[in-house]
Amino acid sequence: MAGTQAPLVAFEGVQKTYDGETIVVKDLNLDIEKGEFLTMLGPSGSGKTTSLMMLAGFENPTHGDIRLGGRSLKDTPPHKRDIGMVFQNYALFPHMTVEENVAFPLKVRKASKSEQVDRARKALDMVQLGGLGKRRPGQLSGGQQQRVALARALVFEPQIVLMDEPLGALDKQLREHMQLEIKHIHESLGVTVVYVTHDQSEALTMSDRIAVFNDGIIQQLDSPSGLYESPQNSFVAHFIGENNILNGTVESIDGGECAVRLENGERIIAQAVNVDGPGSRTSLSFRPERVEIEDVEDHHDNALKARVAETIYMGDHVRIRMNVAGNDDFMVKMRFRSNRRPPAAGEEMYVSFAPKDCLALDPVAA
């Protein structure tokens, strides 16, 4: 999201180490715009949760600064940062009613009793829990408890809401439902959300922008479609969505395209996204749904010999695992059609793809 005004949150050269040797977050520079939904996405140990905890005030940067609304947070304790927080384990008080849990941030801020009750009930209505305010958290389902935690984070109208793996304890169907609920609440309120997850489908569903973390560094910061369609390195291509990899050597580069010789000798044309000069190694990235299966070789610029290993029926599509250029797990997604027979194991065919759908990236281990 591009904005002409100053960002709501700014990480400025932030580093974090716990032992003075291992740097968990490395020189983080990140602006978060007012009203956006930004997700910090990455595997365990990538630095995303530590970055969130520094913004919340539960951890302090070793170097650098974090600004909220233009002001440094260095000397601001967590409870004075005007930030709401939603945790994976809900962190509700079991001895309080649902309404009392939601009202607790207002009580801490010395709001009147009538204001606490009024605003807590409105917050519960917002998360579709109106009428359950007198129950205890233990009488609610996991999804309902997470809604209570969300209402509590929003009730005092903070500048920003932080969410740390908030849906991790829920089953798949409920998790997907809550993703849309949170997205709709964000859209209706316009509150700024910073969300941490290791689940890439969750990030793609909910976010305006996604910061992909690995090894303490943001590998790419982009919109969901930008990350999926145009990954800038092999880590992002692997981590976002399903991906096929073939390794090869760059033969030549012409403008935005390059010719690559695969390890089995076959030659293809790809987008030169993140490669060095001729003679350098590269890993080619293909999305399974962008690959076509052909009986003959002469359909496209790029066609590779393939042997079908297995066909898996998935309802609306068929997943076909193939051996392609030495990769035994090359996957193709073919839309299921009742009048088209999926290929059988052992069949020899060709896979083809347009150069724009094949990205030449930095090399990864075979």
Secondary structure, DSSP 4 states (H G I P E B T S, - for coil): ---SSPPSEEEEEEEEESSSSSEEEEEEEEEE-TT-EEEEE--TTSSHHHHHHHHHTSS--SEEEEEETTEE-TT--GGGS-EEEE-TT----TTS-HHHHHHHHHHHTT--HHHHHHHHHHHHHHTT-TT-TTS-GGGS-HHHHHHHHHHHHHTT--SEEEEESTTTTS-HHHHHHHHHHHHHHHHHH--EEEEEES-HHHHHHH-SEEEEEETTEEEEEE-HHHHHH--SSHHHHHHSS--EEEEEEEEEEETTEEEEEETTS-EEEEEESS--STT-EEEEEE-GGG-EEESSSTTSSEEEEEEEEEEEE-SSEEEEEEEETTEEEEEEEEE--TTSPPPPTT-EEEEEE-GGGEEEE-----
